[in-house]
Amino acid sequence: MSASANIAQHLPLMAARQPNHPALKIPRGRTRCGDIDYLTLSFDQLDTEVDAWAARLRARGVQPGYRTLVMVRQGLPLIAAAFALFKIGAIPIVIDPGMGLKSFLACVARSQPRALLGIPFAQLISHIARPAFRSVELRISASANPTAQLAPRVSLPASRSALLVDRNATDLAAILFTSGSTGAPKGACYEHGMFAAQVQLIRETYAIEPGEIDLPMLPVFALFNPALGMTTVVPEIDPSRPARVDPAKIVQAIQQEQVTNSFGSPTLWGKIADHCADHAITLSSLRRVLCAGAPVPASLWEKSHRLLPHGRLHSPYGATEALPVSSVSAQEITPGSVHGAPVGKPIPGIDVKIIALTDAPIATLTDARELPVGEIGEIIVRGPVVTKQYDALPAATAATKISDPKDTAIIWHRMGDCGYLDAERRLWFCGRKAERIETSSGPVFTEPSEQVFRPQPGVARCALIGLGLRGAQTPALVVQPTNKLSRAAKLALATALRERARQHAHTAAITQFFFHPAFPVDVRHNAKIHRLTLTSWAATAQPITIP
């Protein structure tokens, strides 16, 4: 069995290639002149830190195959802990803490971790909520201080390569949980080969070179950087409350550290773009910004041209279960579309099909009906980055995975999204399948409908919902206004929105408008609107109706 399949082997390779290049920069305050003061680790130092962790974990009894719940801070603790677990053949379980305590504990109980690697608060939770942590046999503490040395020095083997456990490409590497934006969070099972394929596709798609500098505003994306040879600049952001980010701090980090790459949601980058516009700032060091988690609004595509004079805004399309699938850049966007969000051509090595909508499981590809060019249906994908199953959820796996009768090793993943392929094989996103409106005359899709209303002044966010029983629903629009409005102002805005609705066949039937002060959104990206929650809210709310 070859050691090359273990994703952890990328770090020592990069450490040998660029040992003194900064691998990680962690903010720990400000200097006297106001610059951000960083704790910096080189690739060689990070590799040594990972080995120290790996030796400590092994000494504490963590064995290959042990499921290990990781509850540590972003930055050094998360990167070092994950790579140490990969190295010794253990399986890190990463759950978004922002999903809420009830969902979090349900995920812990279902994933059955044998070990817990966590900060003191995590250790406390594990004792308070004992039923969820019943499977935990080993508890290993990590520092609550993200700038502290993660692992105390231990005796390393004479040959540090002895720490690296051989793994097959199909061996389980990690369990990463979905955000649960349209249902309960699910643990996607990642194999070592899938991680390797992701690294390769990301590097090739975006022409990322070793030595670049990244500021990832989603902590889990920092895990790719050691393998890509990029420096990780840890952002000053609370991952459990990303919407509260101070854009000035992000801009300072980008300018001070000459960041070349960054990942973040449209909501975060919208705040950064507005801050830069207000202060006449451009981010000249950035070569690329990857923006995902929800469709990028037209306004952000437009602002990116000035914001990034030497770079480009990209929107990779995918999901926790399959990433990346396709990608589109600002230069490919045509303003004013109301036909869905373009998400680009499938990345080489990824196959995409559009099949007829159904909420029932599909066992094999022969049971699905592929739709012609331009017709909206359900998006399904296959490729080396597509996960094959959910952890301990056979019903969810059956509902979202399709086998290929031509090759039983191939699994197609149902993205849970609606969309279509155009004549040039470009993929267009039209909304989540669970959030489509089923009227008596057929389905109505969220993204093309909401695109009609987003440009209206005074609209911060809007969401299409369906009123009534499925199959006979009436489409309606929920609006989050930019400011608090009087009754008269709401009436005026609803009248303007109704006029927009009349101008397009797919929105002409929308006559009811609700106003909500703050939309429920996902914590991970602060961008995915919980439309089903808004639908329940609207059942007892009073709309403004404009015939």
PLY file of the C-alpha trace (Angstrom):
ply
format ascii 1.0
element vertex 547
property float x
property float y
property float z
element edge 546
property int vertex1
property int vertex2
end_header
0.00 0.00 0.00
1.42 3.40 -0.98
1.71 6.29 1.46
1.05 8.75 -1.36
-2.73 8.49 -0.88
-2.59 10.01 2.63
-3.52 13.69 2.17
-1.18 14.61 5.05
1.89 13.84 2.93
1.44 17.15 1.05
2.64 19.19 4.05
6.13 17.63 4.45
6.55 17.86 0.67
5.84 21.60 0.79
8.04 21.96 3.89
10.92 20.42 1.93
10.19 22.63 -1.08
9.84 25.95 0.77
10.92 25.35 4.40
11.37 28.99 5.42
8.35 30.42 3.61
5.55 31.54 5.97
2.84 28.90 6.22
0.59 30.50 8.81
0.06 33.98 10.24
-2.16 34.35 13.30
-3.23 37.82 14.52
-2.43 38.53 18.16
-2.99 42.29 18.46
-1.59 45.54 17.08
1.88 47.02 17.01
2.55 50.56 18.28
2.19 51.90 14.75
-1.17 50.18 14.28
-0.09 47.25 12.09
-1.53 43.80 12.76
0.92 41.81 14.87
1.14 38.22 13.64
2.55 35.04 15.09
4.23 33.48 12.04
5.10 29.84 11.43
7.15 28.71 8.44
6.22 25.57 6.51
9.01 23.70 8.30
7.76 24.92 11.69
4.17 23.98 10.84
5.30 20.54 9.71
7.18 20.13 12.99
4.12 21.30 14.93
1.93 18.78 13.13
4.40 16.00 13.89
4.45 16.98 17.56
0.67 16.79 17.61
0.66 13.49 15.77
3.13 12.02 18.28
1.08 13.32 21.21
-2.19 11.97 19.80
-0.63 8.59 19.19
0.87 8.58 22.70
-2.57 9.33 24.13
-3.98 6.27 22.39
-5.47 7.59 19.15
-5.16 4.79 16.59
-5.67 4.61 12.82
-9.38 4.64 12.06
-10.36 6.39 15.31
-13.10 8.92 14.70
-11.97 12.11 16.43
-14.27 15.08 17.03
-12.28 18.29 16.49
-13.45 21.26 18.58
-10.61 23.78 18.40
-10.05 27.38 17.30
-9.52 28.34 13.66
-6.01 28.86 12.34
-3.11 26.93 13.84
-5.17 24.61 16.08
-7.54 23.55 13.29
-4.85 23.08 10.62
-2.35 21.31 12.89
-4.97 19.08 14.49
-6.53 18.04 11.17
-3.19 17.25 9.50
-1.96 15.39 12.58
-5.05 13.20 12.56
-4.73 12.62 8.81
-1.08 11.69 9.33
-1.73 8.98 11.92
-4.69 7.62 9.95
-7.39 8.88 12.33
-10.60 10.45 11.02
-11.32 14.08 12.00
-14.98 15.00 12.42
-15.60 18.70 11.76
-18.99 20.13 12.73
-19.96 23.78 12.29
-20.57 25.11 15.85
-22.84 27.84 14.49
-25.61 25.40 13.55
-27.08 25.59 17.05
-26.53 23.40 20.09
-29.41 20.97 19.44
-28.28 20.22 15.87
-24.65 20.11 16.94
-25.29 17.52 19.64
-27.39 15.43 17.24
-24.46 15.40 14.79
-22.06 14.36 17.57
-24.30 11.53 18.70
-24.76 10.23 15.14
-21.07 10.42 14.15
-19.99 8.30 17.17
-16.54 9.83 17.84
-14.16 7.65 19.79
-11.92 10.57 20.74
-12.50 14.26 21.45
-9.81 16.82 20.69
-11.04 20.12 22.07
-10.57 23.35 23.98
-11.61 23.44 27.67
-15.11 24.69 26.82
-15.59 21.75 24.46
-14.46 19.37 27.18
-17.00 20.92 29.53
-19.81 20.53 26.98
-18.88 16.87 26.54
-19.45 16.27 30.26
-22.65 18.30 30.48
-24.21 16.72 27.38
-23.05 13.20 28.18
-25.65 11.30 26.07
-24.38 12.91 22.85
-20.76 12.15 23.77
-21.44 8.62 25.03
-19.09 7.07 22.44
-16.07 9.18 23.49
-13.34 7.13 25.16
-10.42 9.57 24.90
-10.48 13.27 25.78
-7.46 15.29 24.67
-7.17 18.98 25.54
-6.13 21.77 23.19
-5.37 25.36 24.13
-8.22 27.87 23.99
-5.69 30.47 22.81
-5.34 30.27 19.00
-1.88 31.88 19.14
-0.54 29.51 21.78
1.72 26.61 20.89
-0.75 23.87 20.09
1.11 20.81 21.28
3.73 20.52 24.00
6.96 19.13 22.63
7.18 15.37 22.80
9.81 12.92 21.69
9.52 12.49 17.95
10.49 9.26 16.16
14.01 9.18 14.75
12.40 9.20 11.33
9.46 11.61 11.32
8.12 9.89 8.22
7.32 6.94 10.49
4.38 8.96 11.78
2.70 8.88 8.36
0.27 5.96 8.17
-0.34 4.39 4.78
-3.82 5.08 3.42
-5.59 3.93 0.27
-7.30 6.54 -1.89
-10.67 5.03 -0.91
-9.98 5.04 2.84
-12.18 7.36 4.91
-10.23 10.56 5.64
-12.74 12.87 7.35
-16.40 13.58 8.05
-17.40 17.14 7.17
-20.89 18.35 7.98
-23.20 20.28 5.70
-24.70 23.58 6.89
-28.23 22.18 7.06
-29.73 25.18 5.26
-32.64 23.12 3.83
-32.74 20.24 6.32
-30.82 18.57 9.12
-27.00 18.79 8.81
-25.46 15.65 7.37
-21.93 14.28 7.61
-20.32 13.85 4.18
-17.75 11.05 4.09
-14.50 12.22 2.49
-11.90 9.77 1.25
-8.18 10.59 0.99
-8.39 10.45 -2.79
-11.22 12.98 -2.82
-9.13 15.51 -0.92
-6.22 14.97 -3.30
-8.54 15.50 -6.27
-9.88 18.71 -4.72
-6.39 20.10 -4.25
-5.53 19.31 -7.86
-8.74 20.77 -9.33
-8.52 23.96 -7.25
-4.86 24.46 -8.18
-5.48 23.92 -11.90
-8.78 25.79 -12.16
-7.51 28.97 -10.54
-3.81 28.74 -11.49
-2.76 28.88 -7.83
1.00 28.81 -7.32
3.07 27.90 -4.24
4.13 31.04 -2.41
0.77 32.81 -2.73
-0.94 34.35 0.29
-4.51 33.42 1.23
-7.01 34.95 3.63
-9.79 32.32 4.02
-13.02 33.61 5.59
-14.34 30.07 6.03
-11.98 28.21 8.40
-12.31 24.79 6.74
-10.94 26.22 3.47
-7.63 26.90 5.22
-7.07 23.13 5.26
-6.27 23.20 1.52
-3.50 25.77 1.86
-0.63 23.61 3.19
-1.11 21.27 0.23
-1.31 24.20 -2.20
1.80 25.85 -0.73
-0.08 29.03 0.16
0.48 31.14 3.27
-2.65 31.26 5.44
-3.41 34.64 6.98
-6.02 33.98 9.67
-8.71 36.67 9.41
-10.01 38.64 12.39
-13.48 37.19 12.15
-15.70 35.18 14.47
-16.63 32.10 12.38
-19.79 31.63 14.46
-20.92 35.21 13.66
-19.44 36.06 10.24
-21.98 38.80 9.53
-20.49 40.89 12.34
-17.10 41.11 10.64
-15.43 44.51 10.61
-14.52 44.99 6.91
-11.82 47.51 7.85
-9.87 44.72 9.62
-10.13 42.44 6.60
-9.00 45.21 4.26
-6.06 46.05 6.55
-4.93 42.41 6.55
-5.19 42.16 2.75
-3.19 45.34 2.21
-0.60 44.76 4.94
0.14 41.15 4.01
-0.30 41.63 0.24
-2.89 38.84 0.12
-3.30 37.30 -3.35
-6.26 34.98 -2.75
-9.36 34.99 -0.55
-12.51 32.94 -0.09
-15.73 34.28 1.40
-19.48 34.47 0.97
-21.27 37.10 -1.15
-22.51 38.70 2.08
-19.00 39.18 3.46
-17.53 40.36 0.19
-20.49 42.70 -0.29
-19.61 44.38 3.03
-15.94 44.58 2.06
-16.75 46.01 -1.38
-19.02 48.68 0.14
-16.37 49.64 2.69
-13.76 49.97 -0.05
-16.11 52.05 -2.21
-16.89 54.37 0.71
-13.17 54.93 1.37
-11.91 54.91 -2.24
-9.85 51.74 -1.63
-8.82 49.16 -4.21
-7.29 45.79 -3.35
-4.47 45.67 -5.86
-2.62 42.64 -4.46
-5.54 40.25 -4.94
-5.31 37.99 -7.98
-8.57 36.26 -7.28
-11.50 36.24 -4.89
-13.55 33.04 -4.63
-17.11 33.85 -3.61
-19.53 31.04 -2.79
-22.28 29.89 -0.45
-25.08 31.62 -2.38
-25.49 33.25 -5.80
-23.33 36.34 -6.25
-25.63 39.37 -6.69
-25.28 41.46 -9.84
-24.17 44.47 -7.78
-21.13 42.59 -6.41
-20.11 41.36 -9.86
-20.18 44.98 -11.01
-18.29 46.35 -7.99
-15.56 43.73 -8.37
-14.17 45.33 -11.53
-13.10 48.43 -9.60
-12.34 46.63 -6.34
-9.87 44.20 -7.98
-7.81 46.17 -10.51
-5.32 43.31 -10.94
-7.58 40.41 -10.01
-10.86 38.72 -10.75
-13.95 37.66 -8.81
-14.83 34.00 -9.29
-17.81 32.03 -8.05
-17.14 28.30 -7.67
-20.30 26.18 -7.61
-20.57 23.07 -5.51
-21.55 21.77 -2.10
-19.98 20.08 0.90
-20.68 16.79 -0.87
-19.15 17.83 -4.22
-16.72 20.73 -4.63
-15.79 22.22 -7.04
-18.32 21.42 -9.80
-18.04 24.51 -12.00
-16.77 28.07 -11.83
-17.64 31.43 -13.38
-15.74 34.74 -13.32
-16.83 38.37 -13.42
-15.71 38.67 -17.04
-18.30 36.04 -18.05
-21.28 37.75 -16.40
-23.87 39.57 -18.50
-25.71 42.13 -16.33
-29.48 42.08 -16.03
-30.18 38.34 -16.26
-33.51 37.09 -14.90
-32.99 33.53 -16.12
-30.98 32.18 -13.18
-27.45 32.59 -11.88
-24.68 31.51 -14.28
-22.21 29.24 -12.49
-19.95 28.45 -15.43
-18.91 25.41 -17.40
-18.21 22.18 -15.49
-14.59 21.89 -14.41
-12.60 19.32 -16.45
-13.13 15.90 -14.89
-16.61 16.76 -13.60
-19.74 15.60 -15.46
-23.08 17.39 -15.07
-26.57 16.30 -16.14
-30.01 17.85 -15.73
-32.79 15.39 -14.92
-36.55 15.68 -14.51
-37.65 16.91 -11.09
-38.71 14.34 -8.55
-38.56 14.16 -4.77
-38.35 10.35 -4.82
-35.10 8.36 -4.56
-33.46 7.35 -7.85
-31.59 4.05 -7.59
-29.78 4.05 -10.94
-29.21 6.49 -13.77
-31.55 4.47 -16.00
-34.40 5.50 -13.69
-33.76 9.21 -14.35
-34.93 11.18 -17.40
-32.28 13.53 -18.75
-33.67 16.88 -19.90
-32.73 18.75 -23.08
-30.70 21.95 -23.28
-32.43 24.94 -21.69
-34.99 23.00 -19.64
-34.90 23.46 -15.86
-34.56 20.33 -13.79
-32.45 18.83 -11.01
-28.65 19.10 -11.21
-26.69 15.85 -10.75
-22.89 15.53 -10.87
-20.16 12.92 -10.86
-16.37 13.11 -10.61
-13.38 12.47 -8.34
-14.51 15.07 -5.77
-18.05 13.69 -5.41
-18.65 11.98 -2.06
-20.31 8.58 -2.12
-22.35 8.54 1.08
-23.42 10.28 4.27
-22.26 9.00 7.61
-24.85 6.82 9.40
-27.71 8.14 7.24
-28.64 5.39 4.76
-31.97 7.03 3.88
-30.28 10.35 3.07
-27.67 8.51 1.02
-30.39 6.69 -0.93
-32.23 9.97 -1.51
-29.20 11.82 -2.91
-26.96 9.23 -4.59
-27.51 7.53 -7.95
-25.50 4.55 -9.17
-24.35 4.27 -12.77
-25.26 0.92 -14.34
-22.33 1.25 -16.76
-19.85 1.43 -13.88
-20.93 0.55 -10.34
-17.89 2.43 -8.94
-19.36 5.71 -10.23
-21.76 7.63 -8.02
-23.85 10.57 -9.21
-24.75 13.12 -6.52
-28.07 14.93 -6.57
-27.11 18.50 -5.71
-30.57 19.35 -4.41
-30.47 22.34 -6.77
-32.52 23.23 -9.82
-30.87 24.52 -12.95
-30.22 24.00 -16.64
-27.45 23.72 -19.20
-27.44 26.16 -22.11
-26.33 25.52 -25.68
-22.69 26.22 -24.73
-22.84 23.70 -21.85
-22.77 26.48 -19.26
-24.59 25.63 -16.04
-27.24 27.96 -14.61
-28.48 27.77 -11.00
-32.21 28.39 -10.46
-32.60 27.68 -6.74
-32.84 24.88 -4.21
-35.16 22.04 -5.22
-36.81 21.99 -1.77
-37.62 25.69 -2.10
-39.31 25.60 -5.51
-42.93 26.74 -5.64
-45.36 24.14 -7.01
-48.34 25.97 -8.53
-51.28 24.45 -10.40
-49.59 25.47 -13.67
-46.15 24.11 -12.81
-43.04 24.93 -10.78
-41.72 28.44 -10.13
-38.05 28.78 -9.18
-36.53 31.10 -6.60
-33.41 32.49 -8.31
-34.91 33.70 -11.64
-37.84 35.22 -9.73
-35.76 36.99 -7.08
-33.46 38.41 -9.76
-36.39 40.50 -10.97
-36.76 42.26 -7.61
-33.20 42.57 -6.24
-32.31 45.74 -8.23
-35.23 47.65 -6.67
-33.92 50.47 -4.42
-34.78 49.82 -0.79
-34.52 46.00 -1.04
-31.71 44.48 1.03
-32.83 40.89 0.47
-35.87 39.20 -1.01
-37.15 35.63 -1.00
-39.76 33.82 -3.06
-42.09 31.63 -1.00
-45.17 29.53 -1.71
-48.49 29.95 0.09
-50.94 27.07 0.39
-50.76 23.36 -0.38
-48.01 21.99 -2.60
-49.28 21.57 -6.14
-51.62 24.53 -5.76
-49.29 27.08 -4.18
-49.46 30.81 -4.76
-46.08 32.54 -5.17
-45.39 35.50 -2.87
-42.38 37.65 -2.07
-40.82 38.38 1.32
-38.72 41.55 1.44
-36.06 42.60 3.91
-35.90 46.39 3.43
-32.65 48.30 3.74
-34.24 50.54 6.41
-37.17 50.44 8.77
-40.25 51.52 6.83
-43.56 53.11 7.71
-46.79 51.55 6.47
-46.98 54.09 3.67
-43.38 53.41 2.63
-44.04 49.67 2.58
-47.06 50.24 0.37
-44.99 52.35 -2.02
-42.24 49.73 -2.18
-44.74 46.92 -2.71
-46.32 48.91 -5.55
-42.92 49.32 -7.23
-42.18 45.60 -6.81
-45.55 44.69 -8.28
-44.73 46.79 -11.33
-41.49 44.86 -11.75
-43.40 41.58 -11.38
-45.75 42.46 -14.25
-42.82 42.84 -16.65
-41.86 39.13 -16.66
-43.97 36.05 -17.33
-42.45 34.02 -14.49
-43.22 36.72 -11.86
-46.48 38.17 -13.21
-48.58 36.15 -10.74
-46.83 37.61 -7.66
-49.25 40.03 -5.99
-48.54 39.50 -2.27
-45.59 41.16 -0.54
-44.45 40.52 3.04
-41.93 42.61 4.96
-39.48 40.99 7.38
-36.89 42.98 9.38
-34.04 40.42 9.31
-34.00 37.25 7.23
-32.98 33.95 8.82
-29.76 32.84 7.08
-27.12 30.18 7.49
-24.33 30.87 9.96
-21.56 29.42 7.79
-21.90 31.89 4.88
-24.51 34.33 6.20
-25.86 34.16 2.65
-28.24 31.22 2.27
-31.76 32.41 3.06
-33.91 29.97 5.03
-36.94 30.33 2.75
-38.81 27.44 4.35
-38.56 29.24 7.70
-39.91 32.39 6.07
-42.77 30.35 4.59
-43.80 29.21 8.07
-43.53 32.80 9.35
-45.68 34.13 6.51
-48.53 31.77 7.43
-49.47 34.11 10.29
-48.15 37.42 8.88
-50.13 40.05 7.00
-49.04 40.77 3.41
-49.59 43.84 1.27
-51.55 42.76 -1.78
-51.28 44.72 -5.04
-53.62 43.28 -7.72
0 1
1 2
2 3
3 4
4 5
5 6
6 7
7 8
8 9
9 10
10 11
11 12
12 13
13 14
14 15
15 16
16 17
17 18
18 19
19 20
20 21
21 22
22 23
23 24
24 25
25 26
26 27
27 28
28 29
29 30
30 31
31 32
32 33
33 34
34 35
35 36
36 37
37 38
38 39
39 40
40 41
41 42
42 43
43 44
44 45
45 46
46 47
47 48
48 49
49 50
50 51
51 52
52 53
53 54
54 55
55 56
56 57
57 58
58 59
59 60
60 61
61 62
62 63
63 64
64 65
65 66
66 67
67 68
68 69
69 70
70 71
71 72
72 73
73 74
74 75
75 76
76 77
77 78
78 79
79 80
80 81
81 82
82 83
83 84
84 85
85 86
86 87
87 88
88 89
89 90
90 91
91 92
92 93
93 94
94 95
95 96
96 97
97 98
98 99
99 100
100 101
101 102
102 103
103 104
104 105
105 106
106 107
107 108
108 109
109 110
110 111
111 112
112 113
113 114
114 115
115 116
116 117
117 118
118 119
119 120
120 121
121 122
122 123
123 124
124 125
125 126
126 127
127 128
128 129
129 130
130 131
131 132
132 133
133 134
134 135
135 136
136 137
137 138
138 139
139 140
140 141
141 142
142 143
143 144
144 145
145 146
146 147
147 148
148 149
149 150
150 151
151 152
152 153
153 154
154 155
155 156
156 157
157 158
158 159
159 160
160 161
161 162
162 163
163 164
164 165
165 166
166 167
167 168
168 169
169 170
170 171
171 172
172 173
173 174
174 175
175 176
176 177
177 178
178 179
179 180
180 181
181 182
182 183
183 184
184 185
185 186
186 187
187 188
188 189
189 190
190 191
191 192
192 193
193 194
194 195
195 196
196 197
197 198
198 199
199 200
200 201
201 202
202 203
203 204
204 205
205 206
206 207
207 208
208 209
209 210
210 211
211 212
212 213
213 214
214 215
215 216
216 217
217 218
218 219
219 220
220 221
221 222
222 223
223 224
224 225
225 226
226 227
227 228
228 229
229 230
230 231
231 232
232 233
233 234
234 235
235 236
236 237
237 238
238 239
239 240
240 241
241 242
242 243
243 244
244 245
245 246
246 247
247 248
248 249
249 250
250 251
251 252
252 253
253 254
254 255
255 256
256 257
257 258
258 259
259 260
260 261
261 262
262 263
263 264
264 265
265 266
266 267
267 268
268 269
269 270
270 271
271 272
272 273
273 274
274 275
275 276
276 277
277 278
278 279
279 280
280 281
281 282
282 283
283 284
284 285
285 286
286 287
287 288
288 289
289 290
290 291
291 292
292 293
293 294
294 295
295 296
296 297
297 298
298 299
299 300
300 301
301 302
302 303
303 304
304 305
305 306
306 307
307 308
308 309
309 310
310 311
311 312
312 313
313 314
314 315
315 316
316 317
317 318
318 319
319 320
320 321
321 322
322 323
323 324
324 325
325 326
326 327
327 328
328 329
329 330
330 331
331 332
332 333
333 334
334 335
335 336
336 337
337 338
338 339
339 340
340 341
341 342
342 343
343 344
344 345
345 346
346 347
347 348
348 349
349 350
350 351
351 352
352 353
353 354
354 355
355 356
356 357
357 358
358 359
359 360
360 361
361 362
362 363
363 364
364 365
365 366
366 367
367 368
368 369
369 370
370 371
371 372
372 373
373 374
374 375
375 376
376 377
377 378
378 379
379 380
380 381
381 382
382 383
383 384
384 385
385 386
386 387
387 388
388 389
389 390
390 391
391 392
392 393
393 394
394 395
395 396
396 397
397 398
398 399
399 400
400 401
401 402
402 403
403 404
404 405
405 406
406 407
407 408
408 409
409 410
410 411
411 412
412 413
413 414
414 415
415 416
416 417
417 418
418 419
419 420
420 421
421 422
422 423
423 424
424 425
425 426
426 427
427 428
428 429
429 430
430 431
431 432
432 433
433 434
434 435
435 436
436 437
437 438
438 439
439 440
440 441
441 442
442 443
443 444
444 445
445 446
446 447
447 448
448 449
449 450
450 451
451 452
452 453
453 454
454 455
455 456
456 457
457 458
458 459
459 460
460 461
461 462
462 463
463 464
464 465
465 466
466 467
467 468
468 469
469 470
470 471
471 472
472 473
473 474
474 475
475 476
476 477
477 478
478 479
479 480
480 481
481 482
482 483
483 484
484 485
485 486
486 487
487 488
488 489
489 490
490 491
491 492
492 493
493 494
494 495
495 496
496 497
497 498
498 499
499 500
500 501
501 502
502 503
503 504
504 505
505 506
506 507
507 508
508 509
509 510
510 511
511 512
512 513
513 514
514 515
515 516
516 517
517 518
518 519
519 520
520 521
521 522
522 523
523 524
524 525
525 526
526 527
527 528
528 529
529 530
530 531
531 532
532 533
533 534
534 535
535 536
536 537
537 538
538 539
539 540
540 541
541 542
542 543
543 544
544 545
545 546
